Amino acid sequence: MEFFELAYARHSVRIYQPGLEISDRELRQIFDAVILSPSSFNIQHWKFVVVRDQERKTALRGLSFGQAQVEQSAAVVLVCGSLDAYADAARIYGAADLTTREKYLPMIEGSYAGQAALQREEAVRSGSLAAMSLMYAAKAAGWDSGPMIGFDAKKVGAMLHLDDNTVPVMMIVIGKALNDVQPERGYRRPIEEVVKLEFLDGDTLV
Ligand SMILES: Cc1cc2nc3c(=O)[nH]c(=O)nc-3n(C[C@H](O)[C@H](O)[C@H](O)COP(=O)(O)O)c2cc1C
């Protein structure tokens, strides 16, 4: 699917065909594209916990204010961000030349070490970019999706064994819309309001 077609076709789907399964092979195709997402210093702060077991999806629904899509989707993906992903920089830059390593490794350590707020921001920033890639990749592979933050992050984190260095970014449910019915597109703020030229109070596009 060509990108603009994909962008117009993606919706947050909340009513899914129940009982559908998504295979490892299908997920791998999707995640192979997702991990190409950009991240600061190429640190790749993201991690994904995929839940397909029906009983566990039902339990997750109970921790998501009863939202039915969690139970009816084929997979629930908790997109997470690692606070300490920067600690792997030497591995990430392992194949880089010495000049690059000597330039970037101290810069990365200096930027993140002891910087709790930045670590969190970056984990959420990278995780969010990956989440968007996940929704587009899923759509391109023939699956619908829905992003969600309406869940008890503490309880979901405990259920999925998140550790102290891993924060939940958002949940993405993946499935196929019931009867192929796509939701109506919600209101969008017009370009004039959201795109400004040169200054925040500048002109907009013609
Ligand atoms: C971070 C985030 C959290 C969201 N949380 C929920 C949610 O908990 N439940 C839900 O039904 N939709 C949720 N949504 C979906 C939004 O309502 C939806 O993206 C928005 O209405 C625009 O619709 P569209 O995605 O179909 O274009 C969330 C979206 C985002 C980006």
The ligand as an ORCA input file, in Angstrom:
! r2SCAN-3c Opt
* xyz 0 1
  C      -1.742      7.945     23.076
  C      -3.119      7.556     22.631
  C      -3.982      6.970     23.540
  C      -5.254      6.547     23.149
  N      -6.037      5.861     24.036
  C      -7.207      5.333     23.615
  C      -7.968      4.489     24.466
  O      -7.580      4.182     25.601
  N      -9.130      3.996     24.007
  C      -9.578      4.267     22.742
  O     -10.639      3.773     22.385
  N      -8.870      5.065     21.903
  C      -7.696      5.593     22.296
  N      -6.939      6.354     21.436
  C      -7.389      6.563     20.049
  C      -7.824      7.994     19.770
  O      -9.080      8.218     20.307
  C      -7.811      8.198     18.238
  O      -6.487      8.078     17.766
  C      -8.359      9.551     17.819
  O      -9.710      9.670     18.170
  C      -8.239      9.784     16.307
  O      -8.877      8.745     15.606
  P      -8.131      7.879     14.498
  O      -6.922      7.264     15.155
  O      -9.125      6.834     14.073
  O      -7.747      8.779     13.386
  C      -5.687      6.788     21.823
  C      -4.800      7.401     20.917
  C      -3.533      7.753     21.300
  C      -2.586      8.347     20.295
*
